[in-house]
Amino acid sequence: MTHKITFYPVGNGDCNLISFSDGASMIVDCNFRQEAEEEDSPYFDVWKELTSEKLNTKFGLPFVDAFVLTHPDQDHCRGFAEKFFLKDPHKDAPSKSEKDDKLIVIGELWYSPRVFSEHSRELSDDAKAFKKEAERRMKLWENNDANKNKDGNRIRIIGYFDDEKIKNLPDSVKAFPGDTVKSLNGSSRKEYRFFIHAPFKDDIEGNDRNCTSIVFQIKFDVDKTSDVGKVILGGDAEWRVWRKIQEATDDDTNLKWNIFEAPHHCSYTFFSDSRDNEPEQSALNFLAYREGNGYIVSSSKLIKPNTDNPPCQKAKNRYLDAMDDKEDEDYFKCTTTKDDEGNEVYNPVVFEIVADGIKPVVKTKSETKANRHATTPHYYG
């Protein structure tokens, strides 16, 4: 079994599945669009694929070893309240209706208190449900509940915090920028590890809610060869965050990437505050950490030469200019594309991490046919 990472087509939003070679899985953000579940919908039904094909089963429900919320914007947590099992499965056995609804059990929840404390908007119901679930899991530790460190109840705190209750949690469930996490859902992992880059303790000048996204690198081993693949994910983090990450990282190997998800759905904010500005040198420096045949992925609607931001055509052009293969767009992938007839196509962007590196998984025309459509609504992140 190989490692695999899937970037799902959810408009301007994020929903990524990482399937590890040891059978474990991780979902990073979710944007489950209700219209994708409608009969004959042209959009890709992410939740259906996850619950019917991709996830293991535990407690009679689909099961994911970890769920990471990079930050609580709605396009990163849409559907969380409705699609996940948010109770102690050891005390509250799933009901028949919950099994029929295929609610997903989360083994370990990755929670950053800072992304909530710095969030300046009213939280959506889904973001509130995530925070409530994190608080439920932390309460188990506070009460020394026998189920606190079992599947469906585990929690990992990412980044810094001011909450005295969180301080009382054991160090084994905390991770700060500069830490390498070598376990997932209560088990040590030999074939992959996570390096935490952000959020930082100190404030970063700029748009506060996009300066506190969880940013992390995953390093993958294959067949006893270390660091065959490196993936960096960072939610909506803007250019100031990437500058600070480079300043704070002593070991350049933690900045290397073979796959980099364009922050904020290919917004220009990775390069500068305004699309009229030249790119910040720090952004270009980060892109230079590309290793081998590195790929940039835009989780967004179709990128067009218009004024949208995100996604921003000018940002895409900047990414291409910074790559060695700037004349070849094969190394820039978007989750929304066009077929030969000009129809929009919604298919996951999938990569395998194998012994000789990163390999994109190419779908056949017959596999993409069901996901064609001529128009795209606007989903702004």
Steps between C-alpha positions, in 0.01 A plus 500: 500500500628844409447842654242707314374859529174616344396863448124500451316741266287710735503839328693765692552287807713220637442132562804273482533130580837352587505120485815361660671177406430351844124532447451816707327806356475874560250757373624858484204742499161429345264681269210259445269679257139386525435553129765237421278235663199576282408248234662572162713775654806583289706564812720240664339339806795495738309371800360206301844395381649530848228300672450235234853440373786675677459467876527202731212405730486508880204505739288416197582836343758637255820579690786744440806492724536878513318815392690829473322835481754754374270790597124550554394677179184338366666380178731288716243349736169494307300191594697418815197516732291278275749244368705400807419297809558747785455286810696247702450179298596291804209636704251605232481214252404625155127473433349339192428839348861612561621185330258554213631855468858367500628757747879501512679421827820699555771311686707809584396864462773755422396825666674838505352735764676795335312471170179547698619774737623710206194439283329838458174385342197333653565127501282288275299214647757258362791686661307511830441124474872440448593716800237328715637160401854611589377620838321168557822311441703731723240460775568126501861572597390752762274237656759223454236302313597141422419560132706816458773335293289265291383509139235765450618708796865585438614858449822670393548866586691689230679823586489729800212578735404704807241262643607365839295185444698419186826553689401210726481260205804274464783605268438187293188661349658838421713613206657841441670662200835330459376166634500176305201277571576131449170355613145502371185403687689355795752290305859575406556508124813377326428597140400867535523796734359852531705818548293784650573845353214717627302664655755703693466633852565864409266707289581548133400832350234465233168325456470327837278209402729399213814539712407222741437202270663172598796444268685168496725282291462124461806290418439154357729196496461218249671158511740610774607807297449817704334818380396373158213749497442833674162676510427844647146612584413840643134591475463871420837615638613823332851610398598637843452156651719334238768763558494435874507123444823536304651726764408258779605174332860399566501180296424569134383142447183598686430757228544263207194394305400275214135600536389845616135601523468860381376689810153651505395328178765663282444847642764766433540541878774236492707751299390840634208698644391626157507337159639831372818446703810310400542173694672518836846347471423270793218339302733434206761366741250252639408372155870439437486222761321291239674164476512290184181490295307711746128565452285796603130428555224760491188388686266741330249570230630535145779756475415762237657826377260720696493705822421210732727457801480216588582333276727750331639448151789733582588285803497192280734674257733588788509138610581388147771764464666374818513140380772348285236365263310827460411420140342172607184527711514129582658601831214735592176316577155644566204306637276660233605458137354494148458209264564507124151640437545788744278348771610542858617181669505429873738224598737444789868574448673186625865414562672183611824508695701204375862384519617727217308808612170677440273365226174671392213256451340570162133419448370371169238687297235248604577566865461876458186497284255495790645818643468733199300820503492820302482764773634561848338703779727729705626359830714760667733419785 
